[in-house]
Amino acid sequence: AAWDLAALTRQWEAFDEELRDATGFDGAALEKLTGAEAVEDALADLEEKAIPECYQVSVDCRDEADQKEFFERMQAEGRTCRVLTL
């Protein structure tokens, strides 16, 4: 799990001094979490975990046989397919 740094900062800033003390964070600790270095680290993590773009099409088939034929044709063309029955 990772911190939602923007939400953490907003919430911490909304607290009064007593609640801020109770969080265990002080201004310096929060700045360290939300500073430029933390933002750069978070962006690097996102780039490493980037999901490639995926374009999808939903096709309504007449029946199970039509679905099977269409699925096999798409696989033969090299498409990545999965069967869904709704």
C-alpha positions in Angstrom: 0.0 0.0 0.0 1.1 3.6 -0.6 0.1 6.9 0.9 -2.3 9.1 -1.1 -0.1 12.1 -0.5 -2.5 14.7 -1.6 -5.3 13.4 0.6 -2.9 13.0 3.5 -1.7 16.6 3.2 -5.3 18.0 2.8 -6.5 16.0 5.9 -3.5 16.9 8.0 -3.8 20.6 7.2 -7.5 20.5 8.1 -6.7 19.2 11.7 -6.2 21.5 14.6 -2.9 21.3 16.5 -4.0 18.7 18.9 -5.2 16.3 16.1 -2.0 17.0 14.2 0.1 15.9 17.2 -2.0 12.8 17.5 -1.3 11.7 13.9 2.4 11.2 14.6 3.3 13.5 11.7 4.9 16.9 12.2 5.3 19.5 9.5 8.8 18.2 8.6 7.7 14.6 8.3 4.8 15.6 6.1 7.0 17.7 3.9 9.4 14.8 3.5 6.5 12.6 2.4 5.0 15.1 0.1 8.1 17.0 -1.1 9.5 17.0 -4.6 11.5 13.8 -4.0 8.4 11.9 -2.9 6.5 13.1 -5.9 9.3 12.1 -8.3 9.4 8.6 -6.6 5.7 8.3 -6.9 5.8 9.2 -10.6 8.6 6.7 -11.2 6.5 4.0 -9.5 3.6 4.8 -11.7 5.7 4.6 -14.9 7.0 1.2 -13.9 3.5 -0.1 -13.3 1.9 1.5 -16.3 -0.7 -0.7 -18.0 -0.4 -0.8 -21.7 -3.4 0.6 -23.6 -6.1 -1.9 -24.4 -8.9 -1.4 -26.8 -11.9 -3.6 -26.5 -14.9 -4.5 -28.6 -18.1 -6.3 -27.4 -19.8 -8.4 -30.0 -23.3 -9.9 -29.6 -23.5 -13.4 -31.1 -26.7 -15.1 -32.2 -26.0 -18.2 -30.1 -23.3 -20.3 -28.5 -22.2 -21.8 -31.9 -21.9 -18.3 -33.4 -19.9 -17.2 -30.4 -17.6 -20.2 -30.7 -17.0 -19.6 -34.4 -16.3 -15.9 -33.9 -13.9 -16.6 -31.0 -12.0 -19.2 -33.1 -11.8 -16.8 -36.0 -10.4 -14.0 -33.9 -7.9 -16.3 -32.3 -6.8 -17.5 -35.7 -6.2 -13.8 -36.7 -3.9 -13.5 -33.6 -6.3 -11.5 -31.5 -6.3 -11.9 -27.7 -9.8 -13.0 -26.9 -11.8 -14.2 -23.9 -15.3 -15.6 -23.9 -18.0 -13.9 -21.8 -21.5 -15.2 -21.4 -23.8 -12.7 -19.9 
